[in-house]
Amino acid sequence: MSELTEGLKRAIRFRIGQMVSRILLTAIDDTGLDVKGSVSHQRVDGDTFASGGTNRNATRFQDYGVTSVPLIGAEGLALQVGGSPSRLAVVNVDDPRHRPTNLAPGEVQIYTDEGLVLHAKRGRIVELAGNAIDIDAGSGDADINASGAVNIGGTTVVITGTITLEGKAWASHTHSGTSVISPAGTLGGACTGATGPPL
């Protein structure tokens, strides 16, 4: 009886010990459907650090509104649902190879391995860094409001469409004694409206 009891204890300890494990991602499928073809889940394969075994077709759970595809070699935390190795759920994935460091307490970053960064810094400062940045407002408006100056730098600033400065169309407006070349390349006439510094 004692041998049976000890064997049962060992089996229980092993099952409990395997309920939470660290894995190394070896394959990722982001096509969108699970094995039944009905639920949208990301599927991953991973090698378990503790046992060295490979868990295949595990479900990776992500937070609502944020999605990502980790690189092969990223590390994850996996749960065996109901203690069953065949029902593995990956609940967190990190990649120490690329994670930014030295953030101040309270700061948040969204990042990629290529160095693109969206950094929410202390003082309510937002920093966005990338090789190219596109903002598409579709059929709506894009508004930039600042109590201070709005600075735009670059070797070339290209603006398409109609430009309005302080209620006046730039293409046909000049201040007294100063001519401004319009986007079409023609010189505007003398200002007939309110006076002010040259545009």
Residue frames as qw, qx, qy, qz and C-alpha x, y, z in Angstrom:
[[0.000, 0.885, 0.466, 0.000, 0.00, 0.00, 0.00],
 [0.320, -0.778, 0.091, 0.532, 2.84, 2.38, 0.87],
 [0.386, -0.118, 0.585, 0.704, 4.46, 1.89, -2.56],
 [0.163, 0.625, 0.672, 0.363, 1.13, 2.59, -4.25],
 [0.177, -0.915, -0.287, 0.222, 0.68, 5.72, -2.14],
 [0.381, -0.589, 0.293, 0.650, 4.18, 6.98, -2.89],
 [0.346, 0.171, 0.675, 0.629, 3.68, 6.31, -6.60],
 [0.048, 0.801, 0.571, 0.171, 0.41, 8.24, -6.54],
 [0.283, -0.856, -0.068, 0.427, 2.10, 11.14, -4.73],
 [0.409, -0.309, 0.474, 0.716, 4.88, 11.26, -7.30],
 [0.244, 0.457, 0.693, 0.501, 2.35, 11.30, -10.14],
 [0.091, -0.903, -0.417, 0.041, 0.42, 14.12, -8.49],
 [0.370, -0.721, 0.135, 0.571, 3.58, 16.14, -7.82],
 [0.393, -0.031, 0.596, 0.700, 4.68, 15.69, -11.43],
 [0.141, 0.664, 0.644, 0.353, 1.29, 16.75, -12.78],
 [0.206, -0.921, -0.236, 0.231, 1.22, 19.83, -10.53],
 [0.447, -0.541, 0.306, 0.644, 4.79, 20.71, -11.45],
 [0.329, 0.135, 0.653, 0.669, 3.93, 20.62, -15.15],
 [0.144, 0.788, 0.588, -0.109, 0.84, 22.82, -14.89],
 [0.112, 0.979, -0.068, -0.155, 2.95, 25.98, -15.36],
 [0.795, -0.115, 0.312, 0.507, 6.07, 25.88, -17.52],
 [0.056, 0.766, -0.281, -0.576, 8.41, 28.08, -19.53],
 [0.801, 0.348, 0.450, 0.187, 8.65, 27.36, -23.24],
 [0.182, -0.472, 0.429, 0.748, 10.84, 28.45, -26.12],
 [0.662, 0.578, 0.201, -0.432, 8.81, 29.22, -29.27],
 [0.442, -0.222, 0.739, 0.458, 9.84, 27.05, -32.22],
 [0.093, 0.301, 0.719, 0.619, 6.95, 27.67, -34.66],
 [0.201, 0.408, 0.384, -0.803, 4.09, 30.17, -35.02],
 [0.116, 0.393, 0.768, 0.493, 0.92, 30.04, -37.14],
 [0.090, 0.373, 0.299, -0.874, -0.99, 33.35, -37.37],
 [0.070, -0.192, -0.723, -0.660, -3.42, 32.35, -40.13],
 [0.363, -0.211, 0.078, -0.904, -6.28, 32.84, -37.69],
 [0.821, -0.188, -0.221, -0.492, -8.19, 29.57, -37.27],
 [0.486, -0.447, 0.716, -0.225, -7.79, 26.88, -34.65],
 [0.114, -0.153, 0.956, 0.223, -7.71, 23.17, -35.47],
 [0.330, 0.482, 0.787, -0.199, -11.50, 23.08, -35.66],
 [0.222, 0.282, 0.493, 0.792, -11.53, 25.98, -38.10],
 [0.190, -0.763, -0.568, -0.242, -14.06, 27.96, -36.09],
 [0.414, -0.878, -0.120, 0.208, -12.23, 30.12, -33.54],
 [0.455, 0.788, -0.214, 0.356, -9.55, 32.70, -34.28],
 [0.694, -0.678, 0.191, 0.149, -6.46, 31.80, -32.29],
 [0.325, 0.754, -0.570, 0.008, -2.74, 32.09, -32.86],
 [0.988, -0.155, -0.021, 0.009, -1.08, 28.68, -32.68],
 [0.071, 0.806, -0.577, 0.109, 2.46, 28.10, -31.45],
 [0.930, -0.033, -0.329, 0.162, 4.86, 25.22, -30.92],
 [0.122, -0.842, 0.403, -0.338, 7.32, 25.37, -28.06],
 [0.681, 0.113, -0.655, 0.306, 10.04, 23.42, -26.31],
 [0.615, -0.759, -0.128, -0.169, 9.52, 23.15, -22.57],
 [0.120, 0.753, -0.550, 0.341, 12.55, 24.29, -20.58],
 [0.582, -0.464, 0.568, -0.350, 12.02, 21.90, -17.68],
 [0.857, 0.022, 0.505, -0.099, 11.29, 18.62, -19.46],
 [0.169, -0.409, 0.673, 0.593, 12.81, 19.32, -22.87],
 [0.407, 0.402, 0.813, 0.112, 9.67, 18.04, -24.60],
 [0.020, -0.021, -0.374, -0.927, 7.96, 19.76, -27.52],
 [0.294, 0.517, 0.659, -0.459, 4.39, 21.04, -27.21],
 [0.125, 0.096, 0.614, 0.773, 2.67, 21.44, -30.57],
 [0.193, -0.507, -0.597, -0.591, -0.39, 23.40, -31.66],
 [0.259, -0.452, -0.592, 0.615, -0.73, 25.30, -28.38],
 [0.047, 0.852, 0.420, 0.309, -3.13, 28.24, -28.22],
 [0.373, -0.012, -0.228, 0.899, -1.58, 31.64, -27.54],
 [0.114, -0.837, -0.534, 0.044, -3.95, 34.01, -25.72],
 [0.338, 0.215, 0.005, 0.916, -3.47, 37.76, -26.23],
 [0.019, 0.473, 0.455, -0.754, -4.96, 40.90, -24.72],
 [0.355, 0.752, 0.553, 0.051, -7.95, 42.48, -26.49],
 [0.175, 0.978, 0.041, -0.102, -6.99, 45.31, -28.84],
 [0.063, -0.785, 0.595, 0.162, -3.30, 44.39, -29.03],
 [0.975, 0.131, 0.181, 0.003, -1.87, 41.62, -31.20],
 [0.001, -0.779, 0.595, 0.196, 1.62, 40.54, -32.22],
 [0.965, 0.206, -0.164, 0.015, 3.54, 37.72, -33.87],
 [0.513, -0.741, 0.408, 0.145, 6.61, 36.89, -31.77],
 [0.424, 0.640, -0.626, -0.138, 9.86, 35.81, -33.35],
 [0.938, -0.042, -0.339, 0.058, 11.03, 32.22, -33.24],
 [0.569, 0.174, -0.485, 0.641, 13.18, 31.90, -30.16],
 [0.304, -0.527, 0.162, -0.777, 11.00, 34.10, -27.94],
 [0.162, -0.019, -0.901, 0.402, 10.14, 32.78, -24.50],
 [0.509, -0.386, -0.310, -0.704, 6.66, 32.11, -23.19],
 [0.268, -0.137, 0.767, -0.567, 4.76, 31.06, -20.10],
 [0.514, -0.065, -0.686, -0.511, 2.43, 28.10, -20.68],
 [0.527, -0.162, 0.570, -0.610, -0.40, 26.61, -18.65],
 [0.182, -0.059, -0.953, -0.234, -1.70, 23.05, -18.92],
 [0.542, -0.197, -0.004, -0.817, -5.46, 23.51, -18.76],
 [0.910, -0.204, -0.016, -0.362, -6.92, 20.89, -16.44],
 [0.558, -0.544, 0.622, 0.074, -3.41, 19.49, -15.99],
 [0.858, 0.326, 0.388, 0.084, -3.48, 18.01, -19.50],
 [0.388, -0.412, 0.440, 0.698, -0.33, 18.42, -21.67],
 [0.303, 0.361, 0.711, 0.522, -2.55, 18.25, -24.78],
 [0.032, -0.884, -0.429, -0.181, -4.41, 21.41, -23.70],
 [0.538, -0.243, -0.098, 0.801, -1.56, 23.89, -23.51],
 [0.100, 0.938, 0.296, 0.147, -2.35, 27.62, -23.31],
 [0.544, 0.080, -0.094, 0.830, 0.43, 30.20, -23.79],
 [0.165, -0.878, -0.442, 0.086, -0.53, 33.26, -21.75],
 [0.124, -0.944, 0.160, 0.260, 2.55, 35.47, -22.01],
 [0.837, 0.305, 0.115, 0.440, 5.45, 35.84, -24.47],
 [0.187, -0.928, 0.190, 0.262, 8.59, 37.93, -24.05],
 [0.830, 0.428, -0.038, 0.355, 11.78, 38.27, -26.09],
 [0.526, -0.757, 0.063, 0.383, 14.75, 39.36, -23.96],
 [0.636, 0.084, 0.359, 0.678, 16.87, 39.63, -27.12],
 [0.188, 0.473, 0.365, 0.780, 14.99, 42.73, -28.27],
 [0.319, -0.818, -0.478, 0.015, 13.14, 44.17, -25.28],
 [0.178, 0.725, -0.171, 0.643, 14.13, 47.80, -24.57],
 [0.638, -0.392, -0.503, 0.431, 15.67, 48.39, -21.16],
 [0.325, -0.130, -0.235, 0.907, 16.33, 51.28, -18.76],
 [0.189, -0.641, -0.448, -0.594, 12.79, 52.67, -18.87],
 [0.109, -0.281, 0.458, -0.836, 11.77, 54.95, -16.02],
 [0.076, 0.285, 0.893, -0.340, 9.20, 53.59, -13.54],
 [0.360, 0.599, 0.438, -0.566, 5.72, 54.06, -15.00],
 [0.265, 0.537, -0.448, -0.664, 6.84, 54.28, -18.65],
 [0.790, 0.263, 0.539, -0.126, 5.46, 52.08, -21.43],
 [0.099, 0.522, -0.595, -0.603, 6.92, 51.08, -24.81],
 [0.872, 0.353, 0.311, -0.134, 5.56, 49.26, -27.84],
 [0.082, -0.703, 0.606, 0.364, 8.51, 48.00, -29.87],
 [0.942, 0.323, -0.037, -0.084, 9.70, 45.66, -32.63],
 [0.828, -0.262, 0.244, 0.433, 13.00, 43.89, -33.19],
 [0.556, 0.529, 0.235, 0.597, 13.72, 46.39, -36.01],
 [0.339, -0.116, -0.233, 0.904, 13.82, 49.32, -33.61],
 [0.223, -0.531, -0.363, -0.732, 10.39, 50.87, -34.22],
 [0.277, -0.234, -0.692, 0.625, 9.29, 52.37, -30.90],
 [0.296, -0.689, -0.283, -0.598, 6.18, 54.01, -29.47],
 [0.461, -0.057, -0.607, 0.645, 7.31, 55.31, -26.10],
 [0.364, -0.816, -0.288, -0.344, 4.96, 56.76, -23.47],
 [0.497, 0.218, -0.453, 0.707, 7.41, 58.73, -21.32],
 [0.309, -0.574, -0.530, 0.542, 7.12, 60.50, -18.01],
 [0.018, -0.402, -0.005, 0.915, 5.67, 63.99, -18.14],
 [0.593, 0.585, 0.469, -0.294, 2.94, 62.84, -20.60],
 [0.167, 0.665, -0.516, -0.513, 5.43, 62.84, -23.47],
 [0.887, 0.245, 0.386, -0.061, 4.89, 60.46, -26.40],
 [0.040, -0.650, 0.608, 0.454, 7.82, 59.56, -28.63],
 [0.880, 0.352, 0.298, -0.112, 7.37, 57.72, -31.95],
 [0.096, -0.681, 0.614, 0.388, 10.46, 56.54, -33.83],
 [0.806, 0.231, 0.541, 0.063, 10.67, 54.64, -37.13],
 [0.414, -0.073, 0.526, 0.739, 12.15, 54.74, -40.62],
 [0.155, -0.254, -0.453, -0.840, 8.83, 56.00, -42.04],
 [0.122, 0.329, 0.714, -0.606, 5.64, 57.14, -40.33],
 [0.156, -0.285, -0.609, -0.723, 2.27, 57.20, -42.10],
 [0.207, 0.297, 0.613, -0.702, -0.89, 58.74, -40.66],
 [0.139, -0.228, -0.718, -0.642, -4.11, 57.98, -42.54],
 [0.272, 0.181, 0.503, -0.800, -7.29, 59.70, -41.36],
 [0.281, 0.414, 0.852, 0.152, -9.33, 58.24, -44.21],
 [0.062, 0.653, 0.481, 0.582, -12.23, 60.54, -45.08],
 [0.412, -0.839, -0.328, 0.138, -12.00, 62.40, -41.75],
 [0.112, 0.920, -0.224, 0.302, -9.80, 65.19, -40.41],
 [0.779, -0.100, -0.355, 0.508, -6.40, 64.94, -38.73],
 [0.184, -0.936, -0.027, -0.298, -6.00, 67.55, -36.00],
 [0.664, 0.010, -0.378, 0.645, -2.79, 68.66, -34.29],
 [0.264, -0.898, -0.133, -0.326, -3.28, 71.01, -31.35],
 [0.676, -0.083, -0.353, 0.641, -0.53, 72.52, -29.23],
 [0.244, -0.929, -0.216, 0.177, -0.36, 75.40, -26.77],
 [0.360, -0.652, 0.368, 0.557, 3.21, 75.99, -27.98],
 [0.306, 0.591, -0.500, -0.554, 4.89, 75.83, -31.38],
 [0.918, 0.198, 0.338, -0.059, 4.35, 73.05, -33.91],
 [0.088, -0.701, 0.586, 0.396, 7.73, 72.28, -35.48],
 [0.909, 0.354, 0.216, -0.032, 8.11, 70.45, -38.80],
 [0.166, -0.725, 0.567, 0.354, 11.62, 69.60, -40.00],
 [0.825, 0.212, 0.504, 0.142, 12.93, 67.81, -43.05],
 [0.358, -0.189, 0.475, 0.781, 14.90, 68.31, -46.24],
 [0.184, -0.176, -0.521, -0.814, 11.61, 68.76, -48.12],
 [0.296, 0.301, 0.674, -0.606, 8.09, 69.51, -46.90],
 [0.114, -0.137, -0.728, -0.662, 5.45, 68.43, -49.42],
 [0.306, 0.342, 0.588, -0.666, 1.86, 69.61, -49.00],
 [0.031, -0.223, -0.751, -0.620, -0.98, 68.72, -51.35],
 [0.139, -0.693, -0.707, 0.013, -4.47, 70.17, -51.40],
 [0.013, -0.829, -0.148, -0.540, -5.75, 73.59, -50.40],
 [0.506, -0.137, -0.477, 0.706, -3.83, 75.48, -47.72],
 [0.210, -0.845, -0.278, -0.406, -5.60, 77.98, -45.49],
 [0.480, -0.020, -0.435, 0.762, -3.62, 80.27, -43.15],
 [0.002, -0.321, -0.428, 0.845, -5.63, 82.25, -40.61],
 [0.436, 0.604, 0.531, -0.405, -8.74, 81.96, -42.73],
 [0.385, 0.760, -0.237, -0.466, -7.12, 82.99, -46.03],
 [0.943, 0.271, 0.166, 0.101, -6.29, 80.73, -48.97],
 [0.512, -0.575, 0.366, 0.522, -2.51, 80.66, -49.37],
 [0.589, 0.279, 0.574, 0.496, -2.66, 80.16, -53.17],
 [0.220, 0.717, 0.367, 0.550, -4.07, 83.66, -53.76],
 [0.386, -0.905, -0.176, -0.003, -3.14, 85.64, -50.66],
 [0.601, 0.206, -0.230, 0.737, -0.23, 88.06, -50.04],
 [0.298, -0.777, -0.318, 0.454, 0.35, 90.84, -47.56],
 [0.255, 0.964, 0.043, -0.064, 0.97, 94.41, -48.68],
 [0.094, 0.869, -0.479, -0.082, 4.25, 94.84, -50.51],
 [0.308, -0.387, 0.868, 0.040, 5.14, 91.16, -50.39],
 [0.745, 0.248, -0.377, -0.491, 4.40, 88.58, -53.04],
 [0.574, -0.269, 0.756, -0.163, 4.03, 84.88, -52.21],
 [0.327, 0.239, -0.785, -0.469, 4.43, 82.14, -54.79],
 [0.800, -0.068, 0.202, -0.560, 1.32, 80.01, -54.79],
 [0.696, -0.140, 0.703, 0.038, 1.40, 76.20, -55.06],
 [0.735, 0.586, 0.337, 0.042, 0.59, 76.59, -58.76],
 [0.646, -0.016, 0.213, 0.733, 3.75, 78.68, -59.23],
 [0.147, 0.728, 0.299, 0.599, 2.01, 82.04, -59.85],
 [0.218, 0.047, -0.395, 0.891, 2.51, 85.24, -57.88],
 [0.109, -0.701, -0.687, 0.156, -0.36, 86.38, -55.72],
 [0.120, 0.738, 0.184, 0.638, -1.61, 89.95, -55.86],
 [0.046, 0.354, -0.436, 0.826, -1.42, 92.64, -53.21],
 [0.178, -0.349, -0.851, 0.349, -3.24, 91.96, -49.97],
 [0.224, -0.467, -0.273, -0.811, -6.64, 93.62, -49.76],
 [0.663, -0.567, -0.483, -0.081, -7.49, 92.26, -46.37],
 [0.530, -0.845, 0.052, 0.050, -6.09, 92.92, -42.91],
 [0.384, 0.754, -0.485, 0.222, -2.46, 93.94, -42.76],
 [0.847, -0.488, 0.209, 0.004, 0.17, 91.93, -40.96],
 [0.331, -0.607, 0.637, 0.341, 3.70, 90.54, -41.30],
 [0.507, 0.436, -0.581, -0.463, 4.68, 88.98, -44.64],
 [0.962, -0.062, 0.141, -0.223, 3.66, 85.38, -45.11]]
